[in-house]
Structure formats: C-alpha cells, structure tokens
C-alpha cells in the first residue's frame, strides 16, 4: 500500500507535462514502497519532494524537470557509485536522472542507491 501523497504534490507537478508528472509519482511510489520509514515533504522553493529518514534526516528528493525527473541524494558525493550513474559535481549532492525516453537508470538502481544512502 502506497502512502497518501503529501500536501502540495499536485501543485508541484501541475506545471509539468502529464508524462513528467506520472514519472515523478511513479518514482515516489518506488521510494515509499522500498523505504516506508521515510517521511515526505514538498519544498516549493526547491521545486522538489524531499524524503527524510528518522535518524539520518534529509536523504533524498525528487526534482521534476522539463525532460524527466532527477532523484537527488543529499550526501551522494560520498556514496559509492557501483554503476557509474550518479551525476553532478557539487560538494555533496549527486543525482540519478530518469528521462521519458530511456531505460537507464532503472527502478532497481534507484532502490540500490537508496540503500547506499541509508545504510
């Protein structure tokens, strides 16, 4: 059973095409099902949906864009990257980018990287 969507998610996704909104919701469902201990919060200023662990705090977020959806990991720069899929060059954040027209990374990768972010 997937948790009830957090307040503000519809507003966050309203400016995106139906395909991007559906992909964001699907990735949210994958995260919530894989890690039910996480809580969610919409950050309108960041234009994202953040996920918080009860002990580790903010760990990841979904960021819908024009051509796909990124899932950012707060401490991704320090995470292993077994498949070479993490993008970004910042001091902390790394992300997986899911597009509407490709299959990589997979949802299995998303779960694997979540497990790396939350040991």
GUMARSE-194618 format. One line per field, with one value per atom (N, C-alpha, C, O): atom name; residue number from 1; y, z, x. Coordinates in Angstrom, 3 decimals. Atoms other than C-alpha are relative to their C-alpha. Layout:
! residues N
atom	[CA/...]
seq	[NUM/...]
yy	[Y/...]
zz	[Z/...]
xx	[X/...]
This chain:
! residues 119
atom	[N/CA/C/O/N/CA/C/O/N/CA/C/O/N/CA/C/O/N/CA/C/O/N/CA/C/O/N/CA/C/O/N/CA/C/O/N/CA/C/O/N/CA/C/O/N/CA/C/O/N/CA/C/O/N/CA/C/O/N/CA/C/O/N/CA/C/O/N/CA/C/O/N/CA/C/O/N/CA/C/O/N/CA/C/O/N/CA/C/O/N/CA/C/O/N/CA/C/O/N/CA/C/O/N/CA/C/O/N/CA/C/O/N/CA/C/O/N/CA/C/O/N/CA/C/O/N/CA/C/O/N/CA/C/O/N/CA/C/O/N/CA/C/O/N/CA/C/O/N/CA/C/O/N/CA/C/O/N/CA/C/O/N/CA/C/O/N/CA/C/O/N/CA/C/O/N/CA/C/O/N/CA/C/O/N/CA/C/O/N/CA/C/O/N/CA/C/O/N/CA/C/O/N/CA/C/O/N/CA/C/O/N/CA/C/O/N/CA/C/O/N/CA/C/O/N/CA/C/O/N/CA/C/O/N/CA/C/O/N/CA/C/O/N/CA/C/O/N/CA/C/O/N/CA/C/O/N/CA/C/O/N/CA/C/O/N/CA/C/O/N/CA/C/O/N/CA/C/O/N/CA/C/O/N/CA/C/O/N/CA/C/O/N/CA/C/O/N/CA/C/O/N/CA/C/O/N/CA/C/O/N/CA/C/O/N/CA/C/O/N/CA/C/O/N/CA/C/O/N/CA/C/O/N/CA/C/O/N/CA/C/O/N/CA/C/O/N/CA/C/O/N/CA/C/O/N/CA/C/O/N/CA/C/O/N/CA/C/O/N/CA/C/O/N/CA/C/O/N/CA/C/O/N/CA/C/O/N/CA/C/O/N/CA/C/O/N/CA/C/O/N/CA/C/O/N/CA/C/O/N/CA/C/O/N/CA/C/O/N/CA/C/O/N/CA/C/O/N/CA/C/O/N/CA/C/O/N/CA/C/O/N/CA/C/O/N/CA/C/O/N/CA/C/O/N/CA/C/O/N/CA/C/O/N/CA/C/O/N/CA/C/O/N/CA/C/O/N/CA/C/O/N/CA/C/O/N/CA/C/O/N/CA/C/O/N/CA/C/O/N/CA/C/O/N/CA/C/O/N/CA/C/O/N/CA/C/O/N/CA/C/O/N/CA/C/O/N/CA/C/O/N/CA/C/O]
seq	[1/1/1/1/2/2/2/2/3/3/3/3/4/4/4/4/5/5/5/5/6/6/6/6/7/7/7/7/8/8/8/8/9/9/9/9/10/10/10/10/11/11/11/11/12/12/12/12/13/13/13/13/14/14/14/14/15/15/15/15/16/16/16/16/17/17/17/17/18/18/18/18/19/19/19/19/20/20/20/20/21/21/21/21/22/22/22/22/23/23/23/23/24/24/24/24/25/25/25/25/26/26/26/26/27/27/27/27/28/28/28/28/29/29/29/29/30/30/30/30/31/31/31/31/32/32/32/32/33/33/33/33/34/34/34/34/35/35/35/35/36/36/36/36/37/37/37/37/38/38/38/38/39/39/39/39/40/40/40/40/41/41/41/41/42/42/42/42/43/43/43/43/44/44/44/44/45/45/45/45/46/46/46/46/47/47/47/47/48/48/48/48/49/49/49/49/50/50/50/50/51/51/51/51/52/52/52/52/53/53/53/53/54/54/54/54/55/55/55/55/56/56/56/56/57/57/57/57/58/58/58/58/59/59/59/59/60/60/60/60/61/61/61/61/62/62/62/62/63/63/63/63/64/64/64/64/65/65/65/65/66/66/66/66/67/67/67/67/68/68/68/68/69/69/69/69/70/70/70/70/71/71/71/71/72/72/72/72/73/73/73/73/74/74/74/74/75/75/75/75/76/76/76/76/77/77/77/77/78/78/78/78/79/79/79/79/80/80/80/80/81/81/81/81/82/82/82/82/83/83/83/83/84/84/84/84/85/85/85/85/86/86/86/86/87/87/87/87/88/88/88/88/89/89/89/89/90/90/90/90/91/91/91/91/92/92/92/92/93/93/93/93/94/94/94/94/95/95/95/95/96/96/96/96/97/97/97/97/98/98/98/98/99/99/99/99/100/100/100/100/101/101/101/101/102/102/102/102/103/103/103/103/104/104/104/104/105/105/105/105/106/106/106/106/107/107/107/107/108/108/108/108/109/109/109/109/110/110/110/110/111/111/111/111/112/112/112/112/113/113/113/113/114/114/114/114/115/115/115/115/116/116/116/116/117/117/117/117/118/118/118/118/119/119/119/119]
yy	[-1.186/0.000/1.250/1.388/-1.226/3.371/1.063/1.214/-1.048/6.215/1.104/1.308/-1.138/9.144/1.068/1.341/-1.036/11.840/1.182/1.547/-1.140/14.753/1.240/1.379/-1.245/18.131/0.775/0.866/-0.819/20.270/-0.734/-0.092/0.735/17.471/0.324/0.511/-0.347/18.208/1.365/1.529/-1.341/21.882/-0.030/0.647/0.125/20.949/-0.538/-0.070/0.665/18.755/0.668/0.305/-0.602/20.987/0.681/0.707/-0.717/22.935/-0.912/-0.440/0.958/19.778/-0.759/-0.865/0.797/17.697/-1.259/-1.659/1.179/14.656/-1.131/-1.848/1.088/12.264/0.213/-0.730/-0.294/14.000/-0.154/-0.723/0.137/14.209/-1.471/-1.865/1.432/10.493/-0.685/-1.544/0.576/9.603/0.385/-0.457/-0.441/11.686/-0.776/-1.213/0.756/9.985/-1.470/-2.070/1.393/6.562/-0.161/-1.098/0.073/7.225/0.196/-0.448/-0.176/8.482/-1.303/-1.692/1.276/5.225/-1.042/-1.797/0.943/3.198/0.278/-0.650/-0.376/5.131/-0.340/-0.943/0.222/4.949/-1.492/-1.922/1.443/1.232/-0.648/-1.542/0.582/0.451/0.421/-0.365/-0.534/2.627/0.671/1.899/-0.569/3.063/0.834/1.554/-0.797/4.616/1.465/2.302/-1.386/7.788/0.817/0.324/-0.945/10.791/0.963/1.121/-0.846/13.244/1.426/1.688/-1.397/16.978/0.703/0.565/-0.783/19.206/1.286/1.985/-1.232/22.013/0.831/0.635/-0.772/24.536/0.875/1.074/-0.817/26.752/-0.772/-0.222/0.870/23.849/-0.667/-1.253/0.689/22.585/-1.511/-2.155/1.415/19.128/-0.614/0.075/0.791/16.401/-0.678/-1.575/0.514/15.647/-1.208/-1.356/1.202/12.371/0.053/0.317/-0.098/12.262/-1.343/-2.010/1.223/9.327/0.390/1.458/-0.378/9.236/0.243/0.995/-0.193/9.056/0.828/1.597/-0.669/10.405/1.347/2.079/-1.275/13.366/-0.032/-1.077/-0.134/14.629/-0.852/-0.693/0.894/11.977/0.084/-0.143/0.010/12.372/0.878/1.271/-0.782/14.328/-0.302/-0.675/0.116/14.082/1.417/2.260/-1.308/17.048/-0.175/-0.591/0.080/17.102/1.127/2.242/-0.988/18.900/0.019/-0.496/-0.102/19.608/-1.284/-1.596/1.198/16.374/-1.289/-2.356/1.187/13.982/0.386/1.477/-0.182/13.626/-0.427/-1.488/0.346/13.686/-0.409/0.153/0.388/11.912/0.322/-0.335/-0.450/13.706/-0.639/-0.888/0.568/12.236/1.037/1.458/-1.082/14.766/-0.221/0.728/0.295/13.033/-0.905/-1.764/0.842/11.493/0.039/-0.944/-0.102/12.755/-0.997/-1.404/0.959/10.403/-1.428/-2.333/1.349/7.424/-0.766/-0.171/0.803/4.530/0.174/0.466/-0.107/4.632/-1.255/-1.187/1.272/0.960/-0.109/-0.929/0.082/1.555/1.244/1.340/-1.216/4.963/0.862/1.525/-0.703/6.530/1.354/2.158/-1.253/9.402/1.173/1.116/-1.220/12.854/1.113/1.062/-1.181/16.142/0.158/-0.798/-0.313/17.868/0.801/1.240/-0.789/19.648/-0.701/-1.849/0.549/19.092/-1.119/-1.984/1.002/16.982/-0.749/-1.979/0.596/16.343/-0.756/-0.296/0.734/13.690/-0.487/-0.610/0.384/12.546/-1.028/-1.142/0.872/9.906/0.768/1.420/-0.711/11.317/-1.013/-1.826/0.874/9.491/0.829/1.866/-0.715/10.584/-0.799/-1.963/0.640/9.782/-0.977/-1.814/0.805/8.087/-0.991/-1.557/1.016/5.857/-0.893/-0.590/0.988/2.895/0.024/-0.712/0.000/3.723/1.361/2.365/1.095/4.088/-0.667/-0.108/0.737/1.503/0.270/0.877/-0.150/1.476/-0.859/-0.523/0.820/-1.314/0.773/0.662/-0.849/1.095/1.005/1.248/-0.979/3.663/-0.615/-0.001/0.666/1.190/-0.302/-0.122/0.294/0.136/1.252/1.203/-1.240/3.747/0.541/1.141/-0.371/4.459/-0.772/-0.214/0.828/1.564/0.451/0.351/-0.542/3.044/1.310/1.605/-1.297/6.442/-0.165/0.682/0.237/4.933/-1.372/-2.355/1.318/2.175/-0.594/-1.685]
zz	[0.000/0.000/0.000/0.845/0.108/-1.041/0.902/0.983/-0.921/1.458/-0.756/-1.953/0.551/0.872/-0.418/0.297/0.498/-1.201/0.958/1.552/-0.905/0.807/-0.556/-1.770/0.454/0.676/-0.895/-0.617/0.897/-2.178/-1.197/-2.101/1.122/-4.535/-1.305/-2.337/1.216/-7.022/-0.540/-1.747/0.415/-7.090/-0.577/-1.565/0.470/-7.524/-1.431/-2.260/1.301/-10.530/-1.045/-2.220/0.902/-12.081/-1.210/-2.277/1.121/-14.272/-0.964/-1.941/0.848/-15.814/-0.887/-0.585/0.883/-18.680/0.744/1.737/-0.657/-17.772/0.123/1.123/-0.045/-18.603/1.098/1.804/-1.065/-16.294/1.364/2.280/-1.270/-13.515/0.339/1.493/-0.241/-13.917/0.383/1.265/-0.344/-13.845/1.420/2.171/-1.366/-10.683/1.027/2.049/-0.930/-8.994/0.076/1.150/0.004/-10.056/0.812/1.602/-0.761/-8.673/1.490/2.326/-1.390/-5.465/0.568/1.680/-0.455/-5.207/0.219/1.190/-0.147/-5.745/1.301/2.044/-1.207/-2.958/1.252/2.185/-1.187/-0.496/0.263/1.417/-0.179/-1.105/0.479/1.325/-0.380/-0.786/1.394/2.109/-1.291/2.294/0.723/0.778/-0.632/4.204/1.246/1.714/-1.180/7.170/-0.338/0.562/0.399/5.150/0.069/-0.229/0.058/5.556/-1.149/-1.590/1.182/2.743/0.312/1.203/-0.124/2.403/-1.325/-1.902/1.215/-0.614/0.364/1.311/-0.145/-0.883/-1.261/-2.275/1.196/-3.270/-0.439/-1.640/0.347/-3.136/-0.766/-1.648/0.703/-4.273/-1.201/-2.041/1.018/-6.569/0.063/-0.933/-0.183/-5.099/1.128/1.930/-1.053/-2.885/0.783/0.276/-0.823/-0.029/0.820/1.208/-0.811/1.857/1.195/1.067/-1.250/5.475/0.724/0.832/-0.787/7.474/1.473/1.850/-1.410/11.214/0.738/1.713/-0.676/12.189/-0.822/-0.258/0.865/9.195/-0.528/-1.128/0.485/8.397/-1.496/-2.064/1.432/4.836/-0.767/-0.602/0.736/2.493/-1.515/-2.236/1.447/-0.964/-0.363/0.493/0.494/-3.115/-1.465/-2.204/1.392/-6.371/-0.549/0.042/0.648/-8.722/-1.430/-2.304/1.369/-11.781/-0.843/-0.365/0.912/-14.797/-1.308/-1.384/1.284/-18.404/-0.808/-1.546/0.820/-19.900/0.808/0.249/-0.848/-16.949/1.461/1.830/-1.448/-13.215/0.574/0.233/-0.695/-11.077/1.426/2.057/-1.404/-7.754/0.586/0.282/-0.598/-5.724/1.348/2.108/-1.283/-2.804/0.721/0.214/-0.753/-0.153/0.204/0.097/-0.222/0.563/-1.099/-0.857/1.130/-2.871/-0.372/-0.892/0.348/-3.333/0.792/0.341/-0.821/-0.546/-0.139/0.527/0.189/-1.743/-1.046/-1.962/1.107/-3.760/-1.217/-1.080/1.250/-7.404/-0.835/-1.831/0.619/-8.446/-1.488/-2.180/1.410/-11.844/-0.798/-1.988/0.683/-12.674/-0.467/-1.500/0.413/-12.809/0.671/0.205/-0.720/-10.336/-0.789/-1.301/0.705/-11.921/1.007/2.135/-0.825/-10.513/0.397/0.411/-0.365/-9.424/1.292/1.669/-1.236/-6.222/1.133/1.000/-1.153/-2.832/0.693/1.325/-0.727/-1.527/-0.880/-0.847/0.728/-3.911/-1.241/-1.982/1.258/-6.621/-0.310/0.592/0.351/-8.538/-1.120/-1.909/1.116/-10.819/-0.842/-0.301/0.868/-13.847/-0.829/-1.549/0.733/-15.298/-1.083/-0.792/1.092/-18.723/-0.513/-0.160/0.541/-20.598/-1.115/-1.468/1.173/-23.450/0.178/-0.810/-0.169/-21.903/1.197/2.025/-1.043/-19.584/1.095/2.072/-1.008/-17.592/0.670/-0.039/-0.960/-14.686/0.185/-0.180/-0.223/-13.715/1.401/2.227/-1.338/-10.720/1.003/2.186/-0.874/-9.313/0.420/1.560/-0.357/-9.466/1.068/2.020/-0.978/-7.583/1.392/2.353/-1.296/-4.777/0.534/1.722/-0.420/-4.698/0.520/1.542/-0.439/-4.443/1.275/2.105/-1.270/-1.733/1.150/2.213/-1.042/0.238/0.311/1.454/-0.244/-0.204/0.770/1.572/-0.689/1.010/1.443/2.291/-1.346/4.071/0.461/0.357/-0.414/5.449/1.186/1.641]
xx	[0.836/0.000/0.881/1.765/-0.780/1.423/-0.616/-1.835/0.434/1.259/-0.742/-0.544/0.735/-1.060/1.011/1.974/-0.907/0.626/0.040/-0.975/-0.126/1.964/-0.706/-0.848/0.619/0.201/0.958/2.154/-0.802/1.426/0.577/1.113/-0.585/2.496/-0.721/-0.076/0.742/-0.288/0.436/0.617/-0.424/0.737/1.414/1.696/-1.372/4.407/0.044/0.825/-0.029/3.629/-0.894/-0.831/0.979/0.928/0.620/0.007/-0.604/3.348/0.756/1.337/-0.714/4.812/-0.973/-2.162/0.855/3.509/-0.440/0.169/0.577/1.439/1.021/1.021/-0.983/4.314/1.040/1.398/-0.969/6.806/-0.663/-0.068/0.724/4.194/-0.210/-0.045/0.214/3.410/1.310/1.322/-1.297/7.122/0.397/0.890/-0.319/7.631/-0.824/-0.295/0.850/4.683/0.437/0.435/-0.449/5.936/1.296/1.416/-1.249/9.434/-0.262/0.373/0.411/7.829/-0.532/-0.176/0.559/5.882/1.094/1.049/-1.121/9.081/0.745/1.065/-0.737/10.842/-0.802/-0.272/0.840/7.942/-0.188/-0.203/0.167/7.446/1.298/1.273/-1.295/11.170/0.436/1.056/-0.450/11.744/-1.169/-1.242/1.196/8.461/0.289/-0.594/-0.333/10.275/0.241/0.313/-0.238/10.878/-1.280/-2.368/1.120/8.626/0.265/1.404/-0.095/7.921/-0.423/-1.231/0.384/7.696/0.262/1.342/-0.170/7.158/0.735/0.374/-0.768/9.699/-0.235/0.435/0.337/8.181/1.170/1.358/-1.158/11.291/1.064/1.722/-0.961/13.483/-0.650/0.033/0.790/10.730/0.266/0.594/-0.265/11.103/-0.799/-1.429/0.631/9.720/1.110/1.783/-1.083/12.101/-0.411/-1.570/0.199/12.475/0.941/2.136/-0.744/13.573/-0.011/-1.040/-0.154/14.889/-0.080/0.403/0.159/14.038/1.319/1.340/-1.288/17.742/0.988/1.767/-0.981/19.687/-0.465/0.321/0.527/17.420/-0.252/-0.570/0.254/17.060/1.014/2.224/-0.901/18.464/-0.143/0.828/0.206/16.924/-1.188/-1.980/1.142/14.492/-0.238/0.673/0.401/12.608/-0.157/-0.832/0.060/13.036/-0.515/0.245/0.504/10.736/0.586/0.792/-0.557/12.140/-0.775/-1.891/0.690/11.260/0.058/-0.876/-0.167/12.579/0.063/0.316/-0.079/12.496/-0.036/-0.471/0.039/12.891/1.344/1.867/-1.233/16.020/-0.330/-1.225/0.070/16.349/1.363/2.359/-1.254/18.992/0.235/-0.701/-0.414/20.910/0.845/1.885/-0.628/21.941/1.495/2.271/-1.415/25.267/0.537/1.385/-0.362/25.660/1.473/2.001/-1.417/29.228/0.837/1.908/-0.722/30.309/-0.491/0.012/0.562/28.271/0.795/1.363/-0.529/29.634/-0.904/-2.092/0.764/28.529/0.294/1.015/-0.371/28.633/-0.319/0.284/0.395/27.009/0.402/0.102/-0.426/28.511/-1.158/-1.057/1.213/25.038/-0.199/-1.007/0.212/25.345/0.560/1.678/-0.397/25.516/0.222/-0.268/-0.209/26.686/1.453/2.229/-1.385/29.873/0.103/1.190/-0.003/28.854/0.725/1.150/-0.707/30.421/-0.763/-0.157/0.794/27.508/-0.988/-1.029/1.118/24.615/0.458/1.327/-0.091/24.568/-1.409/-2.238/1.358/21.531/-0.022/0.917/0.341/20.076/-1.002/-1.896/0.943/18.270/-0.782/-0.203/0.919/15.265/-0.674/-1.269/0.654/14.028/-1.188/-1.378/1.197/10.869/0.336/-0.496/-0.314/12.720/1.147/1.615/-1.042/15.364/-0.284/-1.143/0.249/15.549/1.052/0.910/-1.055/18.699/0.031/-0.042/-0.054/18.882/-1.363/-2.398/1.239/16.297/-0.532/0.149/0.578/13.985/0.754/0.823/-0.826/16.133/1.248/1.701/-1.141/19.075/-0.410/0.332/0.471/17.008/-0.043/0.420/0.073/16.345/1.402/1.669/-1.372/20.005/0.704/1.389/-0.642/21.183/-0.650/0.034/0.650/18.592/0.615/0.888/-0.606/20.031/1.433/1.877/-1.345/23.522/-0.060/0.826/0.149/22.259/-0.450/-0.174/0.530/20.577/0.480/-0.254/-0.548/22.820/-0.733/-0.390]
